[in-house]
């Protein structure tokens, strides 16, 4: 086993091992691999040398957040979605948003970027269609020939809240999914889920 022998200067060594890929990129440490000679030594002079190399980002959508302008039932609302994609989305792929039942958006939706965040490419198409079996909204943001670059996006969609009130415990969740080909549901970056929000009953007018 050459790993047990003295290491020779100027020689390129290599190793292979199995690792478990984390669910999300690390947040408490740097996203890198480190190798150090003498890492278990107490004295500085015995810690001979070290090197680092960046690790690839875990292919999972991150920074998923949903905010809204009103939670009142049946009211028009601007729902803002925040998400960081890791992998460039090619032509025909895209982002898919599936939400709690009975939210409604325009058939040809128009994502509006938040201040300070990038706009989706001009050849991107946004389509809304409810899922018949469940009543859940399904929004497809489909990449055109330019694709969708891997970036942190924050955009709003104009829609309408469900007609019935619901408690936070029954609010469901928003799913953000990334596909390399939407028509075939080929996963690109692993998706993320975001808790839904409670829908409030309209206030009764005072007399």
C-alpha positions in Angstrom: 0.0 0.0 0.0 1.8 3.1 -1.2 -0.2 5.3 1.1 1.8 3.8 4.0 5.1 4.7 2.5 6.9 8.1 2.6 5.4 10.6 0.2 7.9 11.7 -2.5 8.1 15.4 -3.6 7.1 15.9 -7.2 4.9 12.8 -7.4 1.2 13.1 -8.3 -0.8 10.9 -5.9 -4.5 10.1 -6.2 -7.2 8.3 -4.3 -10.8 7.3 -4.7 -13.5 6.8 -2.1 -17.2 6.8 -1.7 -18.9 9.9 -0.1 -22.4 10.7 0.9 -23.7 13.8 -0.9 -25.5 16.2 1.5 -29.1 17.2 1.0 -28.0 20.9 0.7 -24.7 22.7 0.2 -22.8 23.3 3.5 -23.6 26.5 5.4 -21.4 26.1 8.5 -18.2 25.4 6.6 -16.7 26.3 3.2 -17.9 24.3 0.3 -14.4 22.8 -0.4 -12.3 19.7 0.0 -9.1 20.1 2.1 -6.1 17.8 2.3 -3.4 18.5 5.0 -0.2 16.8 5.9 0.1 16.7 9.7 -3.5 17.7 10.4 -3.4 15.8 13.7 -0.2 17.5 15.0 -0.3 20.1 17.7 2.9 22.0 16.7 2.7 24.3 13.8 6.0 23.2 12.4 4.7 19.6 12.2 1.7 20.6 10.1 3.7 20.5 6.9 1.4 21.7 4.1 -2.2 21.8 3.0 -4.3 22.4 -0.1 -7.9 23.0 -0.9 -10.1 22.7 -4.0 -13.7 23.9 -4.4 -16.4 21.3 -4.2 -19.2 21.3 -6.8 -22.4 22.7 -5.6 -25.0 20.2 -4.6 -27.6 20.0 -7.3 -30.6 21.2 -5.3 -32.7 24.4 -5.5 -31.9 26.5 -2.4 -33.0 29.8 -0.8 -36.7 29.0 -1.5 -39.0 31.6 -0.1 -42.6 32.6 -0.8 -44.1 36.0 0.2 -47.4 37.7 -0.6 -49.1 41.1 -0.6 -52.4 39.9 0.9 -53.7 36.7 2.4 -57.4 37.5 2.2 -59.6 34.9 0.5 -60.5 35.5 -3.2 -58.4 38.7 -3.4 -55.9 39.5 -6.1 -52.4 39.0 -4.8 -48.8 39.3 -6.0 -47.0 36.2 -4.8 -43.2 36.5 -4.8 -41.0 33.5 -5.3 -37.3 33.4 -4.4 -35.1 30.5 -5.5 -31.4 29.9 -6.3 -30.8 27.5 -9.2 -27.6 25.5 -9.3 -27.5 24.2 -12.8 -28.1 26.0 -16.2 -31.5 25.0 -17.5 -31.4 24.1 -21.2 -33.9 24.7 -23.9 -37.2 22.8 -23.2 -36.4 22.5 -19.5 -37.6 24.9 -16.8 -38.8 25.7 -13.4 -42.1 24.3 -12.2 -44.1 25.7 -9.3 -46.9 23.6 -7.8 -48.9 25.2 -5.0 -51.7 24.6 -2.5 -55.1 24.0 -4.1 -57.3 26.8 -5.6 -54.7 29.5 -6.2 -55.2 31.0 -9.7 -52.8 32.8 -12.1 -53.1 34.1 -15.6 -52.9 31.4 -18.3 -49.9 33.2 -19.8 -48.2 34.4 -16.6 -45.6 37.1 -16.5 -42.9 36.8 -13.8 -41.8 40.2 -12.7 -38.3 40.4 -11.2 -37.8 42.0 -7.8 -35.4 45.0 -7.6 -31.8 43.9 -7.6 -32.5 40.4 -9.0 -32.0 39.2 -12.5 -34.8 39.0 -15.0 -35.6 35.7 -16.6 -34.4 35.5 -20.3 -36.7 37.1 -22.8 -37.4 33.8 -24.6 -38.7 32.2 -21.4 -42.4 31.2 -21.5 -44.6 31.1 -18.4 -47.8 29.0 -18.5 -50.4 28.3 -15.8 -52.8 25.4 -15.7 -54.5 23.9 -12.7 -54.1 20.2 -11.9 -57.5 18.8 -12.6 -57.4 16.0 -10.0 -56.3 18.2 -7.1 -57.1 21.8 -8.0 -53.4 22.7 -7.4 -51.9 25.5 -9.5 -49.1 24.4 -11.9 -46.9 27.1 -13.3 -44.3 26.1 -15.9 -41.5 28.5 -16.6 -40.1 27.1 -19.8 -36.6 27.8 -21.0 -36.2 29.0 -24.7 -33.1 28.5 -26.8 -31.1 30.8 -24.5 -31.8 28.6 -21.5 -32.1 29.9 -18.0 -28.7 30.7 -16.3 -28.0 29.3 -12.9 -28.6 32.3 -10.6 -30.6 33.5 -7.6 -34.0 34.6 -8.9 -36.7 36.6 -7.1 -39.9 37.3 -9.1 -43.6 37.9 -8.5 -46.7 36.4 -10.2 -50.0 38.1 -10.2 -52.8 35.8 -9.0 -55.9 35.2 -6.9 -56.1 33.7 -3.5 -58.4 30.7 -2.9 -62.0 31.6 -2.4 -62.2 29.8 1.0 -60.3 30.6 4.1 -57.9 28.0 5.5 -55.8 27.8 8.7 -52.0 27.7 8.7 -52.2 24.0 9.6 -54.1 23.4 6.4 -52.1 25.8 4.2 -50.2 23.1 2.3 -46.9 23.8 0.6 -45.3 25.3 -2.5 -43.1 23.0 -4.5 -40.3 24.4 -6.7 -38.9 21.9 -9.2 -36.2 22.1 -11.9 -36.3 20.0 -15.0 -33.9 19.6 -17.9 -36.9 18.6 -20.0 -40.3 19.6 -18.6 -42.3 17.4 -21.0 -40.5 14.3 -19.7 -40.1 15.5 -16.1 -36.4 14.8 -16.2 -35.0 16.2 -12.9 -32.1 18.7 -13.1 -31.7 20.1 -9.6 -33.5 18.5 -6.8 -36.6 20.4 -5.8 -37.4 22.3 -2.6 -40.7 22.9 -0.7 -41.9 26.0 1.1 -44.8 26.2 3.6 -48.0 27.7 2.3 -49.7 30.6 4.1 -53.0 30.8 5.9 -55.9 32.3 3.9 -57.9 34.8 5.9 -61.7 35.5 5.9 -62.6 39.0 4.6 -63.5 41.4 7.3 -67.2 42.1 7.6 -68.1 45.7 7.0 -69.1 47.6 10.2 -72.5 49.2 10.3 
